[in-house]
Amino acid sequence: MNPKEKLLWSIALPGFGQILNGKYIKGIIFILLEIVINVKSQFNQLIILSFNGEIKKAIDYTEYQWLMFYPCVYFFVMWDAYKDGGGGKEPYSFLPFVFSACFVTIGLMYSSRVKLFGVLLGTVWFPMLFVIPGVGIGLVLKALFKKAKL
């Protein structure tokens, strides 16, 4: 099985990639961590409300103290599954994952009050947009660091 497949399973549910890599204990721990953060932050309810256009209600339901953990755990678990599966052999391959986690967390912090083109996107859609600059900056830094031979 290729590392990208394990990465995609980790995107579907954090911990599945680790299980596919034969790291059962780590996979189960990540799945349990995902469930605890998901339940405590009410993340599934936020997703349902956001997909149904009830952004203000989603913002009101958000448990920020718990949801702030989610991006770092989510991107770390993806990176871990990819690396353990044989990917990420290039130097600095972790940078897009790290910067995505950071940027999504920042997006979450501002998601209740920042509007994009006059539209409040809320605690699901707005942070998701921050994956794009996170991956982009991570890839640029990866290339710069490799070129500078750091």
C-alpha positions in Angstrom: 0.0 0.0 0.0 1.4 3.4 -0.9 2.0 6.2 1.6 -0.5 8.5 -0.1 -3.2 6.0 0.5 -2.4 5.9 4.2 -2.4 9.7 4.2 -5.8 9.7 2.7 -7.2 7.2 5.2 -5.8 9.5 8.0 -7.7 12.4 6.4 -10.9 10.3 6.5 -10.4 9.4 10.2 -7.2 10.1 12.1 -5.7 6.8 13.2 -6.7 4.7 10.3 -3.4 5.3 8.5 -1.5 4.1 11.6 -3.6 1.0 11.7 -2.8 0.3 8.0 0.9 0.8 8.9 0.6 -1.9 11.5 0.9 0.6 14.4 -2.2 -0.6 16.1 -1.7 0.9 19.6 -0.8 4.3 18.1 -3.7 4.1 15.7 -6.2 3.3 18.5 -4.8 6.1 20.6 -5.2 8.6 17.8 -8.8 7.3 17.1 -9.7 7.7 20.7 -8.1 11.2 20.8 -10.0 12.1 17.7 -13.3 11.0 19.3 -12.6 12.8 22.6 -11.8 16.1 20.9 -14.6 15.7 18.4 -17.2 15.1 21.2 -15.9 17.7 23.6 -15.7 20.4 20.9 -19.1 19.3 19.4 -17.3 19.2 16.0 -19.8 17.0 14.3 -22.7 19.3 15.3 -20.6 22.3 14.0 -20.2 20.5 10.7 -23.9 19.7 10.4 -24.9 23.3 11.2 -22.3 24.7 8.8 -23.2 22.5 5.9 -26.8 23.6 6.5 -25.9 27.3 6.4 -26.5 27.9 10.1 -23.2 29.6 10.6 -24.2 31.8 13.6 -25.6 28.8 15.4 -22.4 26.8 14.7 -20.3 29.6 16.1 -22.5 29.6 19.3 -22.1 25.8 19.7 -18.3 25.9 19.3 -16.2 24.8 22.3 -13.0 26.7 21.3 -11.0 25.3 24.2 -11.4 21.8 22.7 -11.5 22.6 19.0 -8.2 24.4 19.2 -6.5 21.0 19.7 -8.1 19.5 16.6 -5.9 21.0 13.8 -2.6 20.1 15.4 -3.7 16.5 16.2 -5.3 16.1 12.7 -2.3 17.3 10.7 0.2 15.5 13.0 -1.7 12.2 12.6 -1.7 12.7 8.8 2.0 13.3 8.8 2.8 10.4 11.0 0.8 7.9 8.8 2.4 9.3 5.7 5.9 9.1 7.1 5.5 5.6 8.7 4.0 4.4 5.4 7.2 5.3 3.6 6.5 8.8 2.5 8.2 12.1 3.5 11.7 11.0 2.8 12.7 14.4 1.4 14.1 16.9 3.9 11.5 19.2 5.4 8.6 17.2 4.1 6.8 17.9 7.3 6.6 21.6 6.8 3.3 21.7 4.8 1.7 19.7 7.6 3.1 21.9 10.4 2.2 25.1 8.7 -1.3 23.9 7.8 -1.9 23.0 11.5 -0.7 26.4 12.6 -2.7 28.3 10.0 -5.9 26.4 10.5 -5.6 27.1 14.3 -5.2 30.8 13.5 -8.2 30.7 11.2 -10.2 29.1 13.9 -9.3 31.9 16.4 -10.7 34.5 14.0 -13.5 32.4 12.5 -16.3 33.9 14.6 -15.8 37.5 13.5 -14.0 37.7 10.1 -16.1 37.9 7.0 -14.9 37.1 3.6 -16.6 39.2 0.9 -19.2 40.1 3.5 -19.9 36.5 4.4 -19.3 35.0 7.8 -18.0 31.5 7.1 -17.7 30.4 10.8 -15.8 27.7 12.6 -15.8 25.1 9.9 -15.4 26.8 6.5 -13.1 29.7 7.5 -10.4 27.6 9.1 -10.5 25.1 6.2 -9.5 28.0 3.9 -6.3 28.4 5.9 -5.0 25.0 4.8 -4.2 26.6 1.4 -1.7 29.2 2.7 -0.4 26.6 5.3 0.5 24.1 2.5 1.8 26.9 0.3 4.1 28.4 2.8 5.2 25.0 4.0 6.1 24.0 0.4 7.9 27.3 -0.2 10.0 27.0 3.0 10.7 23.4 2.2 12.1 24.4 -1.2 14.1 27.3 0.3 15.6 25.2 3.1 16.6 22.5 0.6 18.1 25.0 -1.7 20.0 26.7 1.2 21.0 23.2 2.4 19.9 23.9 5.9 
